[in-house]
Amino acid sequence: MNDPAIVGVAEVEPVEMMRGVLRRTLATGERTMMAHVTLRKGATVPNHQHPHEQVGYVVGGRIRMTIGEHAHELEMGQSYFIPGNVEHEATAVTDCVVLDIFSPPREEYR
């Protein structure tokens, strides 16, 4: 497909963000961006923060997330919200897939 408003996950080459964490940037607008993230069991996204608001949805598997001072173990069907500039980290309890939506879009993910 050549329509930039329609992006299939199979059309996007994965970017290995860190060991065991693959990101595919999907549809992106002026104010929002969606990313498909696959994490292998045990993979960790270390503690970090960014100015973007982040909303996510666990498509499959289980992931342990710390958002600010609160730890959560999320499973398929659950969603999360991370305010801008709040420290957060994630570790895959099992192989998992999450969809992350950022506002505004993350330029480094384009």
WOPE-V770286 format. One record per backbone hydrogen bond with DSSP energy under -1.0 kcal/mol. NH is the residue of the N-H (numbers start at 0). CO is the residue of the C=O. If there is no record, write none. Layout:
BEGIN
NH	CO
NH	CO
END
This chain:
BEGIN
5	2
10	7
11	8
14	22
16	14
16	20
17	20
20	17
21	37
22	14
23	35
25	33
28	31
32	101
33	26
34	99
35	23
36	97
37	21
38	95
39	19
41	91
42	39
44	89
47	87
52	102
53	81
54	100
55	79
56	98
57	77
58	96
59	96
62	73
63	90
64	71
65	88
66	69
67	86
69	66
71	64
73	62
76	57
77	74
79	55
81	53
84	49
85	82
87	47
88	65
89	44
90	63
91	42
92	61
93	61
95	38
96	59
97	36
98	56
99	34
100	54
101	32
102	52
108	105
109	106
END
